[in-house]
Amino acid sequence: MQIGFRYDWISCDECYHLGFDLGWEHHYHPGLNQFILFVNNAMTGKFVINQCDLAAQGYYVKVRFDF
């Protein structure tokens, strides 16, 4: 999910483009943080249950100049 503001400006002769982005980004992956647990070499791997979710979030700033 993203939420934010964007401003784009294109020159009169359409040779240059200037853009600014500012916002908040959030990624959420439920049940993704699960690992295979090996007790010994003879046992096949098993999933460790309920190891929480994986999430990343933060601000972002982007400046873009095209010609």
C-alpha positions as CSV (number, residue, x, y, z in Angstrom):
1,M,0.0,0.0,0.0
2,Q,1.2,3.5,-0.8
3,I,-0.2,6.9,0.0
4,G,1.3,10.2,-0.8
5,F,1.7,13.2,-3.1
6,R,3.1,13.6,-6.6
7,Y,3.8,16.7,-8.6
8,D,4.9,16.6,-12.3
9,W,6.0,19.5,-14.5
10,I,6.7,19.3,-18.2
11,S,8.4,22.2,-20.1
12,C,6.5,24.1,-22.8
13,D,8.3,22.4,-25.7
14,E,8.0,18.9,-23.9
15,C,11.7,18.4,-23.8
16,Y,12.1,18.2,-20.0
17,H,10.1,16.5,-17.3
18,L,10.5,17.1,-13.6
19,G,8.7,15.0,-11.0
20,F,8.5,14.9,-7.1
21,D,7.0,12.1,-5.0
22,L,6.6,12.1,-1.2
23,G,4.6,9.5,0.7
24,W,4.3,6.5,3.0
25,E,4.7,2.9,1.9
26,H,3.7,-0.3,3.8
27,H,4.2,-3.9,2.9
28,Y,2.6,-6.7,4.9
29,H,3.1,-10.5,4.3
30,P,1.1,-12.6,6.8
31,G,2.7,-16.0,7.8
32,L,5.8,-15.5,5.6
33,N,8.4,-15.6,8.4
34,Q,8.4,-19.4,8.7
35,F,11.6,-21.4,8.7
36,I,12.4,-25.1,8.2
37,L,13.7,-26.7,11.3
38,F,16.2,-29.6,11.1
39,V,16.6,-31.5,14.4
40,N,19.2,-33.9,13.1
41,N,20.5,-35.4,9.8
42,A,18.1,-38.4,9.8
43,M,14.9,-36.3,10.3
44,T,13.2,-34.5,7.4
45,G,12.7,-30.8,7.8
46,K,9.5,-29.5,9.4
47,F,8.1,-26.0,9.5
48,V,8.2,-24.0,12.7
49,I,4.6,-22.9,13.3
50,N,3.5,-19.4,14.2
51,Q,6.7,-17.4,13.6
52,C,4.9,-14.1,13.1
53,D,4.3,-12.0,10.1
54,L,6.8,-10.0,8.0
55,A,6.1,-6.2,7.6
56,A,8.1,-3.3,6.3
57,Q,7.1,0.4,6.3
58,G,8.5,3.8,5.9
59,Y,8.6,7.2,4.2
60,Y,9.8,7.6,0.6
61,V,11.0,10.6,-1.3
62,K,11.6,10.5,-5.1
63,V,12.9,13.2,-7.5
64,R,12.9,12.5,-11.2
65,F,14.4,14.5,-14.1
66,D,13.9,13.3,-17.7
67,F,15.1,14.9,-20.9
